[in-house]
Amino acid sequence: MDAIGLYRTPAGRQRIRDWCTARLDAWPVPHRTASVDTLLGPVHVVEAGSGPDTVVYLPGTNFNTATSLPFLTALASRCRVVSVDLPGQPGLSTSTAPATASWLADVLAAQAAGRPGRTVLAGHSRGGHVALCADPAQVDGLLLLDPAGLVRVAVTPRILRTAVPWVLRPTDARSAGLLRLMTAPGRPVDPELAAWLTMVARDARTTGAPGPVPERCSAAWRSTPVRVVSGAADCFFPVRRLGPAVRRRLGCRLDVLPGVGHLSADEAPDVVAEHVLAVLQPG
């Protein structure tokens, strides 16, 4: 998918890039940005925090580093974090949609160059699907957060009633409704994220959740420390379906966060950050 395929117009592409750049520029946490050359094209990464160990974070569909700052702030206070804008998603990376996760090998190699510490690969939703397709030999642990890639996304009447009008005629009110669907009942909606989703629906062609990864991809992680975390109120990958798939495909349990929905990293950033670091703890 080229720039015209992802973005509806060049002006729309620029609006999205400007929004992301301005939000990163205003982030008070010390950080640096870089572009990693991959076989797919340039991939934008942001590095923050310090320490011997590194978390490489992959956001979900329609989200990116600039929309993930509360979670990245929590991680950066604990370790070094490298956040990646997924190729083919609205953000600052190449707009070419990858057919495989081979581009991620270049990113992981670049962030590990000259560093002796351990690396945890963490992926939310679509980012979890990408992470499952990565090479376990390049990292020391895996954290999947509300992940795609293990079960098919749920498509309920409520989801359709909320998502279809947002795609066809986006407004901030409809974007806020989509965020309320993705978060646990009673949690506040960030108006800046609502404005972002409105811009995404207007200026980009949104993509649906990917299906389960091949069995060989999930089986490859059985000798690597893996933790899977999900919000109890996740509407897209309900825990009643995700839990059995996690046990069968990865041989571990699903850690369920009460009072949290699909956007776990935004709803409970400190709790999720501790789960990320726990991947590297013995036992």
Secondary structure, DSSP 8 states (H G I E B T S, - for coil): --HHHHBSSHHHHHHHHHHHHHHHHH--S-EEEEEEE-SS-EEEEEEE--SS-EEEEE--TT--GGG-HHHHHHHHTTSEEEEE--TTSSSSS-----SSSHHHHHHHHHHHTT--S-EEEEEETHHHHHHHTS-GGG-SEEEEES-SSSS-----HHHHHHHHHHHHS--HHHHHHHHHHHS-TT----HHHHHHHHHHHHHB----------HHHHHTTTTS-EEEEEETT-SSS-HHHHHHHHHHHHSS-EEEETT--S-HHHHSHHHHHHHHHHTTS--
